[in-house]
Amino acid sequence: MAQSGQFDYDLIVIGSGAAGSTAALIATKQKKRVALLEAGTFGGESPNWGDVPTKAMLHAANLYEEARLGNRFGIRSSMLGYNYPSILQWKDKVISRTGAADNRQYYEKNGIATFHGVAHFMSPHEISISRKHLTARNFLIATGSHFATPDIYGIDSITYQTPKTILSLPKVPHSIFIVGSSSEAVEYAQLFAILGSKVYIAERSMRLMPEEDAEVGELIEKHLHSTKDISCLTQTQVASVEKRGLGVRVSYARGNAMRSVQVDEILFANNRVASTDLGLENALVNYTAAGITVNDNLQTSSQHIYAAGGAIDASSPTQVAMLQGRVAAHNMFHKATSQPDSSLIPRITFTNPGIASVGLSENDCIKRDLAINQAVAPLTMIARSNTSDFSNGFVKLITDKKGILLGGTVVAPHAGEIIHEVALAIHAGMSASDLASMQHAFLSWSEAVRVAAGKLAQ
Amino acid sequence: MSDLALIYDKTTQTTSSFSSDSLAHSLNNACLAVGLSDGVIQDAVTRVCHSVSQWLLQKDEVTSDDVRRQAAAALSVVSAEAGYIYENENAMI
């Protein structure tokens, strides 16, 4: 055990994902002695099996679909096909190009000591990794999240997929049952539907993507069903699973009836939990089932131990984890602390149409008892929907009673780009009339933002 | 057994191997204290020892307190009273 004042490192970071790697690099630039511990692959989820590979696959799939549906534009595409192993190679190429995947050497070159193994606190200042004990003045817990084993009858008898494993399948399944309709679940549903799978997506709530406004879930359900033949099973609870041949028989309750379906694969995309099994009790760090408890400065109940990213909220997107990593690294070495402002973090689903939102949703406003005005501009109101022959989408803006923008949702092609205009307007405290008076280029998708803002400005 | 995590003693700063027999003995005593029947005790002890062993397979080194917490959580599924007694037996007179 370390003596008081004598530590092996100034900072030990547990987890090398978005939050951990950001904090480790910032601290080492400040001449601190830093160690980075990783149980899985260095770089963490985002570059290795999360955002980056998923979006690379979606890009290929969307290109394929755009071309396949090009007949209406005079493009001959009846002979079009794809080669799944080549798409997987493309994904691997993208992963390697990030430089962030499996990048242990990068950290070593930057003067960060790296250790691979399962870390476990022995005491508040001491951690064990591969049976080696390390001590530090400060710790950052950036262990992220993982997928818990679903509590469903028969789960032990089958091989199931999670977002971590699904892109390792050597071939596209003929059919796939996706449990949960989070942002990533909808992305996988669209990916496999485009590649030819029969997709079922089951959600306990009354609509898909229940964390978004009602219009989003309703439109996406209609879009996925009508254009991709995806069976959207809302108000559905999976009751049991059973191995049947090479596939899985899924039994589920919907309405008052029990039904079952035979599929090749089942993907559980809704069981994300914070990774907290690292002896936190030995370090006197409080946590709940939702994650590690932190204050506004990202300090845990042990003042020298900070936490960031998925370890404090399993649903944290990568950009939030990076922000928290930066803030934690600052706070632990500076007297003037700062707090992460995650009120204006854009939430994006990389489907087609894309789904993006920022600021307060309608539900948030109802929960806070805020008096609001809102306006929805369907894509049919702008000229681009005509030239692109696409109309499934809208822009929705929310303002307070004085007309100041509070939040926005975009469902449209390139929604992930359009939403940043809305984010900037909210950040600058602009009103809907300010936004409506700004010039938007004719035939851009962003014209829908102007139309929605114009409705509110009237 | 060699793949199981070692148990670190914070007081002596030494490590030792996990003893399933010792755990089974302690669990047995906690179950007897709350009056569980022999059959239930045997089943509970087997389940908890298996659960703890599986958990230790994923670790390299843990403390004896960690083992106690894991075992208590697993035992509480069978009997909440036995789980409480087991977790707090050191604090009881």
Interface residues (C-beta under 8 A of the other chain):
Chain A: M1 G117 V118 H120 M122 S123 S128 I129 S130 R131 G279 E281 N282
Chain B: L6 Y8 K10 Q13 T15 Q58 K59 D60 E61 V62 T63 D65 D66 R69
